[in-house]
Amino acid sequence: MNSVFNKLATGMAIAVLCGTEVFAHATHPPVPVQRGERFLSEMEMALNMTPEQRTTAHAAFQEARKSAEPIRKELVETRKSLQAAVQAGNLEQIQQLAATEGNQIGQLTALRSTAFAKIYKTLTPEQREKLTGMLQARHEMRHGWRGVRRASS
């Protein structure tokens, strides 16, 4: 009787563990899509882009992303160094690193802007107007709170 009970208990324990594992995999959220990829997809749909326009857009953003990767890594290191300089109270180094950070952010902005310039060349006037509106709305959503704060000050 004990062996039957032990086998039954072992079987149930295995079933519970397996069920938990399956449930854990089933409820695990999907890997999030990167912001840029999501925006590109939304842009393609909203502008009703042709296959050629889509190819150009993907290539432009992929090239920008590839070129930006080393700059992003440098920017992370610059920000770490800047934080250390702040904590150490090294004013001269803070100035130097802040200028470096600004330069790196400028390089990233230039890469992104160049990608959009390549895309704008392929768009119709109506698509350009719509994309401009999308970019303005995106900017306001990301940075609009700053204007609200200033207005209430």
ABEGO torsion letter per residue (X at the ends): XAAAAAAAAAAAAAAAAAAAAAAAAAABBBBBBBAAAAAAAAAAAAAGBBAAAAAAAAAAAAAAAAAAAAAAAAAAAAAAAAAAAAAAGBAAAAAAAAAAAAAAAAAAAAAAAAAAAAAAAABBAAAAAAAAAAAAAAAAAAAAAAAAAAAAX
